[in-house]
Amino acid sequence: MSHLNLRRWEISRRAALRGIGATIALPLLNAMGELPAAARPRRSVFLYIPNGVNTLTWQIQKAGADYEFTTPLKSLEKHRADITPISGLHHPMVIGKHHNCEKVWLTGANVPGDGGAFRNSVSADQLMADVQGASTRFASFEMAIEGTSLSWSKDGIQIPAERNTQQIFNQLFGVEKESKETIRRRLSRRSSILDLVADDARRVNRGLGTEDRSKLDEYLTAVRQVEERTKRADEWLNIAKPSVPADDVARLTRKLSMAEAGEYYRLFYDLMALALRTDSTRVITCGIGSEGNTSGIPEIGILQTRHGLSHHNGDPEQLRRLTATDTFLVEQLSYFLDQLKALPEDGRPLLDTTQVLWGSGMAYGHSHGNANLPTILCGGKALGYRHGTHVDFNLPKIAKYDVADANAHYKICSRPVDDNARLSNLLLTMLQRAGVKGDKFQDSTAPLSQIVA
């Protein structure tokens, strides 16, 4: 039994290159016994909501273990022991520069205030993928319910996200209709074309000005990303994708839309849970919407876009609707945690080896305030987290919240109360828990000691 424990991981790391070892497609089995701590998968999921929240109804007003869930957060009560709401975090270089919030949520990069083009830096999920993705079919998996990708390469180039649930299912679990030989020939042709494009670009590069060289370098970075994914697809061609029971296939390949928002959201979460369960990937990002335009939720009677609701101008009915959408989005997170808790692995819930970050790069959408970001960290007990408290970086300096005075409360959503309460500190903590070596990420000052055992 101990031999299985130790060899499984060696096989899984070598299988992609040798074309053997179908154990990659298997979940951890009870017959394998308990795995050494260093060999357990360390999984990470990042979920982004746009335009902040209604901070007046969102804000938890007490720190510590005996905090009370506010109205939008009540569906998380049953997960209290597995989550940590955090107040007061911000990205220092993004304060007052709201137009690119979603693009830098996982990077913390400096951005232009006018929302114009810029070169991003690497996102935290991609650093995790470098470490955790070596033995999975997909080093990382990028998806979006609406909006764009949260993931950025080491060269600061955005990695595309998939929005079609049927395409997501096919990539993860679909049976290829073509033979392996046909697919391999196609991949080989793609690789040859990419080689020619890169050679031509390098020749053209010699006669270009600085700005054009920068654009060409960005293009070549995208080409390299395609090259890497092409190579990976070829290496995994001889390894069968995980099989999915027929009932699940029917459920996971349904054609849904935002007209059925609850079912549609849960379909994405079901796909994520199964991707993690089958060890198809250990790093997932999912954009739940974009800052500029995210659909309404007809099933709860709200037709306005989330962007429109966030610009409420203090109107009570608009604020009520914004709270209702906040509540809906948190309920979908709670559903996802239910799924991860229900899936056993190595004698414990899958949630214990999965750290989930849910939040936004904006707090108060009406004035684009991006301090005091709504942030919830979930799961990952086997990665060393301790949950059950509300971690608050505002209260030590302001003593108490006054949500009855909207203007006073909105101030802490526009300017950080604690300059050292940085979202990059949380991302650094998550990086370290995912096995990424290093003591710095972007403008971090230190890991968050309040959330680790």
C-alpha positions as CSV (number, residue, x, y, z in Angstrom):
1,M,0.0,0.0,0.0
2,S,2.8,2.5,0.8
3,H,4.3,1.6,-2.5
4,L,1.1,2.8,-4.3
5,N,1.2,6.0,-2.3
6,L,4.7,6.9,-3.3
7,R,4.7,5.6,-6.9
8,R,1.4,7.2,-7.9
9,W,2.9,10.6,-8.0
10,E,6.1,9.6,-9.7
11,I,3.9,7.9,-12.4
12,S,1.7,10.9,-12.8
13,R,4.5,13.3,-13.3
14,R,6.2,11.2,-16.0
15,A,3.1,10.0,-17.7
16,A,2.6,13.0,-20.0
17,L,6.0,12.5,-21.5
18,R,6.0,8.8,-21.8
19,G,2.4,8.4,-22.9
20,I,1.5,6.0,-20.1
21,G,0.0,6.0,-16.6
22,A,-3.7,6.4,-16.9
23,T,-3.7,7.0,-13.1
24,I,-3.6,10.7,-14.0
25,A,-7.2,10.5,-14.9
26,L,-8.2,8.9,-11.6
27,P,-9.3,10.6,-8.5
28,L,-7.5,9.6,-5.3
29,L,-8.8,6.2,-4.2
30,N,-9.3,4.9,-0.7
31,A,-7.3,1.8,-1.7
32,M,-4.2,4.0,-2.1
33,G,-4.2,4.8,1.6
34,E,-3.4,8.2,3.0
35,L,-0.9,10.1,0.9
36,P,2.1,11.9,2.4
37,A,1.3,15.6,3.0
38,A,3.9,16.7,0.4
39,A,2.3,14.5,-2.3
40,R,-1.3,15.8,-1.9
41,P,-2.6,18.0,-4.6
42,R,-2.8,21.7,-3.7
43,R,-5.7,23.2,-5.7
44,S,-6.7,26.9,-6.2
45,V,-9.8,28.5,-7.6
46,F,-10.3,32.2,-8.2
47,L,-13.8,33.6,-8.7
48,Y,-14.3,37.3,-9.6
49,I,-17.5,39.4,-9.3
50,P,-17.6,42.8,-11.0
51,N,-18.5,46.2,-9.7
52,G,-18.2,45.6,-6.0
53,V,-21.2,45.2,-3.7
54,N,-23.7,47.2,-1.8
55,T,-21.2,47.9,1.0
56,L,-23.9,49.2,3.3
57,T,-25.6,45.8,3.6
58,W,-22.4,43.7,2.9
59,Q,-20.2,45.0,5.7
60,I,-19.6,42.7,8.6
61,Q,-19.4,44.9,11.7
62,K,-17.5,42.8,14.2
63,A,-14.1,41.1,13.9
64,G,-13.2,37.7,15.3
65,A,-15.0,34.4,15.7
66,D,-18.4,35.6,16.9
67,Y,-19.2,37.8,13.9
68,E,-22.7,37.9,12.4
69,F,-23.3,37.2,8.7
70,T,-25.0,40.1,7.0
71,T,-27.9,39.6,4.7
72,P,-26.0,38.9,1.4
73,L,-23.7,36.4,3.3
74,K,-26.3,34.4,5.2
75,S,-26.1,31.4,2.8
76,L,-22.5,30.9,4.0
77,E,-23.5,30.4,7.6
78,K,-23.3,26.6,7.2
79,H,-19.7,27.0,5.9
80,R,-18.6,29.2,8.8
81,A,-15.8,26.7,9.8
82,D,-14.4,26.7,6.2
83,I,-14.4,30.4,5.3
84,T,-12.8,33.7,6.3
85,P,-14.4,37.0,5.2
86,I,-11.7,39.7,5.1
87,S,-12.2,43.4,5.3
88,G,-9.9,46.3,4.4
89,L,-7.7,44.8,1.6
90,H,-6.7,46.8,-1.4
91,H,-4.2,47.0,-4.3
92,P,-2.1,50.1,-3.6
93,M,-1.3,50.8,-7.3
94,V,-4.9,50.6,-8.3
95,I,-6.5,53.0,-5.9
96,G,-8.4,55.6,-7.9
97,K,-7.8,53.8,-11.1
98,H,-11.0,51.8,-11.4
99,H,-11.2,51.0,-15.1
100,N,-8.9,48.0,-15.1
101,C,-9.9,46.5,-11.7
102,E,-10.7,43.0,-13.1
103,K,-7.5,42.9,-15.1
104,V,-5.3,43.4,-12.2
105,W,-7.2,41.5,-9.4
106,L,-4.7,38.7,-9.5
107,T,-1.7,40.8,-10.5
108,G,-1.8,44.0,-8.5
109,A,0.0,45.8,-11.4
110,N,0.1,49.5,-11.9
111,V,-2.5,50.7,-14.4
112,P,-3.3,53.9,-16.2
113,G,-6.0,55.9,-14.6
114,D,-7.9,56.3,-17.9
115,G,-8.3,52.6,-18.4
116,G,-6.1,52.6,-21.5
117,A,-3.9,49.8,-22.8
118,F,-1.0,48.7,-20.6
119,R,1.4,45.8,-20.1
120,N,0.2,43.7,-17.2
121,S,2.3,41.5,-14.9
122,V,1.9,37.8,-14.2
123,S,-1.2,36.7,-12.3
124,A,-0.9,34.6,-9.2
125,D,-2.8,31.7,-10.7
126,Q,-0.1,31.3,-13.4
127,L,2.7,31.1,-10.9
128,M,0.7,28.3,-9.2
129,A,0.2,26.6,-12.5
130,D,3.9,26.4,-13.0
131,V,4.2,24.4,-9.8
132,Q,0.9,22.4,-9.5
133,G,0.3,21.9,-13.3
134,A,3.2,19.6,-14.0
135,S,1.2,16.4,-13.7
136,T,-2.2,17.5,-14.9
137,R,-3.7,17.6,-18.4
138,F,-4.3,21.3,-18.0
139,A,-1.7,23.4,-16.1
140,S,-4.5,25.8,-15.5
141,F,-8.0,26.3,-16.8
142,E,-9.5,29.7,-17.6
143,M,-13.2,30.2,-17.9
144,A,-15.7,33.0,-17.7
145,I,-19.5,33.0,-17.2
146,E,-19.4,36.5,-18.7
147,G,-16.5,38.9,-19.2
148,T,-12.9,38.0,-19.9
149,S,-10.1,36.0,-18.4
150,L,-8.5,36.8,-15.1
151,S,-5.2,35.1,-16.1
152,W,-2.1,36.8,-17.3
153,S,1.2,35.2,-18.5
154,K,4.7,36.0,-17.2
155,D,4.9,38.4,-20.1
156,G,1.8,40.2,-19.1
157,I,-0.4,38.8,-21.9
158,Q,-4.0,37.8,-21.2
159,I,-4.7,34.1,-21.5
160,P,-8.1,33.6,-23.2
161,A,-11.0,32.2,-21.2
162,E,-13.6,29.8,-22.4
163,R,-17.3,30.9,-22.0
164,N,-19.1,28.0,-23.7
165,T,-20.0,25.3,-21.3
166,Q,-20.2,22.6,-23.9
167,Q,-16.7,23.5,-25.1
168,I,-15.5,23.4,-21.5
169,F,-17.0,19.9,-21.1
170,N,-15.4,18.7,-24.4
171,Q,-12.0,20.0,-23.5
172,L,-12.1,18.3,-20.1
173,F,-14.0,15.1,-20.8
174,G,-15.1,14.9,-24.4
175,V,-14.1,11.9,-26.5
176,E,-12.1,12.8,-29.6
177,K,-13.9,12.0,-32.9
178,E,-10.7,11.8,-34.8
179,S,-7.9,9.2,-34.5
180,K,-4.8,10.0,-32.5
181,E,-2.8,10.0,-35.7
182,T,-5.0,12.6,-37.3
183,I,-4.9,14.8,-34.2
184,R,-1.1,14.4,-34.0
185,R,-0.7,15.4,-37.6
186,R,-2.8,18.5,-37.1
187,L,-0.8,19.5,-34.0
188,S,2.4,19.0,-35.9
189,R,1.2,21.3,-38.7
190,R,0.2,23.9,-36.2
191,S,3.6,23.7,-34.6
192,S,5.3,24.1,-38.0
193,I,3.2,27.1,-38.8
194,L,4.0,28.7,-35.5
195,D,7.7,28.1,-36.2
196,L,7.4,30.0,-39.5
197,V,5.5,32.8,-37.9
198,A,8.1,33.2,-35.2
199,D,11.0,33.2,-37.8
200,D,9.3,35.8,-39.9
201,A,8.6,38.0,-36.9
202,R,12.2,37.9,-35.8
203,R,13.3,39.1,-39.2
204,V,10.8,41.9,-39.3
205,N,11.7,43.0,-35.8
206,R,15.1,44.3,-36.9
207,G,13.6,47.2,-38.8
208,L,10.9,48.3,-36.3
209,G,10.6,51.2,-34.0
210,T,10.3,50.9,-30.2
211,E,6.5,51.0,-30.1
212,D,6.1,48.5,-32.9
213,R,8.7,46.2,-31.4
214,S,6.7,46.2,-28.2
215,K,3.5,45.2,-30.1
216,L,5.4,42.5,-31.9
217,D,6.9,41.2,-28.7
218,E,3.3,40.9,-27.3
219,Y,2.2,39.0,-30.4
220,L,5.2,36.6,-30.1
221,T,4.4,36.0,-26.5
222,A,0.9,34.9,-27.5
223,V,2.4,32.6,-30.2
224,R,4.7,31.0,-27.5
225,Q,1.6,30.4,-25.4
226,V,0.0,28.5,-28.3
227,E,3.2,26.6,-28.8
228,E,3.3,25.5,-25.2
229,R,-0.4,24.4,-25.2
230,T,0.1,22.6,-28.5
231,K,3.1,20.7,-27.1
232,R,1.1,19.8,-24.0
233,A,-1.8,18.5,-26.0
234,D,0.5,16.2,-28.0
235,E,2.1,14.9,-24.8
236,W,-1.3,14.0,-23.4
237,L,-2.7,12.4,-26.5
238,N,-2.1,8.9,-25.4
239,I,-3.7,9.4,-22.0
240,A,-7.4,8.9,-21.9
241,K,-9.6,11.7,-20.5
242,P,-11.6,10.9,-17.4
243,S,-14.8,9.1,-18.1
244,V,-18.1,10.7,-17.0
245,P,-21.3,8.7,-16.2
246,A,-24.0,9.1,-18.9
247,D,-26.4,10.9,-16.5
248,D,-23.7,13.4,-15.7
249,V,-22.9,13.9,-19.4
250,A,-26.5,14.8,-20.0
251,R,-26.6,17.2,-17.1
252,L,-23.2,18.9,-17.8
253,T,-23.9,19.4,-21.5
254,R,-27.2,21.1,-21.2
255,K,-27.7,24.3,-23.3
256,L,-28.4,27.1,-20.7
257,S,-28.1,30.8,-20.7
258,M,-28.4,33.8,-18.4
259,A,-32.1,33.6,-18.7
260,E,-31.8,30.6,-16.3
261,A,-29.0,32.3,-14.3
262,G,-29.1,30.0,-11.2
263,E,-28.8,26.8,-13.3
264,Y,-26.3,28.4,-15.6
265,Y,-24.0,29.5,-12.8
266,R,-24.3,26.1,-11.1
267,L,-23.4,24.4,-14.4
268,F,-20.1,26.3,-14.4
269,Y,-19.5,25.3,-10.7
270,D,-20.3,21.7,-11.4
271,L,-17.7,21.6,-14.3
272,M,-15.1,23.2,-12.0
273,A,-15.8,20.7,-9.2
274,L,-15.5,17.7,-11.6
275,A,-12.3,19.1,-13.2
276,L,-10.8,19.3,-9.7
277,R,-12.2,15.9,-8.7
278,T,-10.6,14.1,-11.7
279,D,-7.3,16.0,-11.2
280,S,-7.6,17.4,-14.8
281,T,-6.3,20.7,-13.4
282,R,-5.4,22.1,-10.0
283,V,-5.7,25.8,-10.9
284,I,-9.0,27.4,-12.1
285,T,-10.0,31.0,-12.7
286,C,-13.5,32.1,-13.5
287,G,-14.7,35.6,-14.3
288,I,-18.3,35.8,-13.2
289,G,-18.8,39.1,-15.1
290,S,-17.1,42.1,-16.5
291,E,-17.0,45.6,-14.9
292,G,-18.6,47.2,-18.0
293,N,-21.5,44.9,-18.7
294,T,-22.9,41.9,-16.8
295,S,-26.4,40.6,-17.4
296,G,-29.3,41.0,-15.0
297,I,-30.8,38.1,-13.2
298,P,-34.4,37.6,-14.5
299,E,-35.2,34.7,-12.2
300,I,-35.0,37.0,-9.1
301,G,-36.8,39.8,-11.0
302,I,-33.7,42.0,-11.8
303,L,-33.2,43.0,-15.4
304,Q,-30.6,45.7,-15.0
305,T,-27.0,45.0,-15.6
306,R,-24.8,44.8,-12.5
307,H,-22.9,47.9,-13.7
308,G,-26.1,49.8,-13.9
309,L,-27.2,48.8,-10.4
310,S,-23.8,49.7,-9.0
311,H,-24.4,53.3,-10.2
312,H,-27.4,53.6,-7.9
313,N,-26.9,57.3,-6.8
314,G,-28.3,56.3,-3.4
315,D,-31.7,55.2,-4.7
316,P,-33.2,52.8,-2.1
317,E,-34.8,50.5,-4.7
318,Q,-31.6,50.3,-6.7
319,L,-29.6,49.5,-3.6
320,R,-32.2,46.8,-2.7
321,R,-31.7,45.2,-6.0
322,L,-27.9,45.4,-5.8
323,T,-28.1,43.6,-2.4
324,A,-30.4,41.0,-4.0
325,T,-27.8,40.3,-6.7
326,D,-25.0,40.2,-4.1
327,T,-27.1,37.6,-2.2
328,F,-27.6,35.6,-5.4
329,L,-23.9,35.5,-6.2
330,V,-22.9,34.4,-2.7
331,E,-25.6,31.7,-2.9
332,Q,-23.8,30.3,-5.9
333,L,-20.5,30.3,-4.1
334,S,-22.2,28.5,-1.2
335,Y,-23.4,25.9,-3.7
336,F,-19.8,25.4,-5.0
337,L,-18.6,24.9,-1.5
338,D,-21.3,22.3,-1.0
339,Q,-20.1,20.4,-4.0
340,L,-16.4,20.4,-2.9
341,K,-17.5,19.3,0.6
342,A,-19.5,16.4,-0.8
343,L,-16.6,15.0,-2.9
344,P,-14.4,12.7,-0.7
345,E,-10.7,12.4,-1.4
346,D,-8.1,10.6,0.7
347,G,-10.5,10.5,3.7
348,R,-11.3,14.2,3.6
349,P,-13.5,16.6,1.6
350,L,-12.0,17.9,-1.7
351,L,-12.5,21.4,-0.2
352,D,-9.7,20.7,2.3
353,T,-7.1,20.6,-0.5
354,T,-8.7,23.5,-2.5
355,Q,-8.3,27.1,-1.6
356,V,-11.0,29.3,-3.1
357,L,-10.8,33.1,-3.4
358,W,-14.0,34.9,-4.1
359,G,-14.1,38.7,-4.5
360,S,-13.9,41.8,-6.5
361,G,-11.4,44.5,-7.5
362,M,-13.9,47.2,-6.6
363,A,-15.8,47.9,-3.4
364,Y,-18.2,50.7,-3.9
365,G,-19.2,50.8,-7.6
366,H,-21.1,54.1,-7.6
367,S,-17.9,56.2,-7.2
368,H,-15.6,53.4,-8.3
369,G,-14.1,53.0,-4.8
370,N,-11.6,50.2,-4.8
371,A,-10.4,50.0,-1.2
372,N,-12.0,47.7,1.4
373,L,-12.5,45.1,-1.3
374,P,-15.2,42.4,-0.7
375,T,-13.1,39.3,-0.1
376,I,-13.8,35.7,1.0
377,L,-11.2,33.0,1.4
378,C,-12.6,29.4,1.6
379,G,-11.3,25.9,2.1
380,G,-7.7,24.7,2.1
381,K,-7.6,23.3,5.6
382,A,-5.1,20.7,4.5
383,L,-3.0,23.5,3.1
384,G,-2.6,25.0,6.5
385,Y,-5.5,27.5,6.8
386,R,-7.5,28.2,9.9
387,H,-11.0,29.6,9.3
388,G,-14.0,30.7,11.4
389,T,-13.2,34.3,12.0
390,H,-13.8,37.6,10.3
391,V,-10.4,39.2,9.7
392,D,-10.7,43.0,9.7
393,F,-8.0,45.5,9.0
394,N,-10.2,48.5,9.4
395,L,-11.5,48.1,12.9
396,P,-8.2,48.5,14.7
397,K,-8.0,52.0,13.3
398,I,-11.6,53.1,13.1
399,A,-13.0,51.3,16.2
400,K,-16.4,50.7,14.7
401,Y,-18.4,50.9,11.4
402,D,-21.1,53.4,10.8
403,V,-23.1,52.1,7.9
404,A,-26.0,54.3,8.9
405,D,-23.9,57.2,7.7
406,A,-23.4,56.2,4.0
407,N,-20.9,59.0,3.3
408,A,-18.7,58.1,6.2
409,H,-18.8,54.4,5.3
410,Y,-18.1,55.1,1.6
411,K,-14.9,56.9,2.5
412,I,-13.2,53.7,3.7
413,C,-14.2,52.1,0.3
414,S,-12.4,54.9,-1.5
415,R,-9.2,55.2,0.5
416,P,-7.5,52.4,2.5
417,V,-7.7,52.6,6.2
418,D,-4.6,50.5,6.7
419,D,-1.9,51.0,4.0
420,N,-0.4,47.6,4.7
421,A,-3.6,45.7,4.3
422,R,-2.8,44.6,0.8
423,L,-4.5,42.1,-1.4
424,S,-1.1,41.1,-2.6
425,N,-0.4,39.8,1.0
426,L,-3.3,37.4,0.6
427,L,-2.2,36.3,-2.8
428,L,1.3,35.8,-1.5
429,T,-0.1,33.6,1.3
430,M,-2.1,31.6,-1.3
431,L,1.0,31.2,-3.5
432,Q,3.0,29.8,-0.6
433,R,0.2,27.4,0.3
434,A,0.2,26.2,-3.3
435,G,3.9,25.4,-3.1
436,V,5.2,28.4,-4.9
437,K,8.6,29.4,-3.3
438,G,9.2,33.0,-2.6
439,D,8.5,35.7,0.0
440,K,7.2,38.5,-2.3
441,F,4.4,39.0,-4.8
442,Q,4.0,42.4,-6.4
443,D,3.8,45.0,-3.6
444,S,3.2,42.5,-0.8
445,T,4.7,43.2,2.6
446,A,4.2,39.8,4.3
447,P,1.9,36.7,4.3
448,L,-1.4,37.0,6.3
449,S,-0.5,35.4,9.6
450,Q,-4.2,35.7,10.7
451,I,-5.4,33.0,8.4
452,V,-2.7,30.3,8.7
453,A,-2.3,27.7,11.4
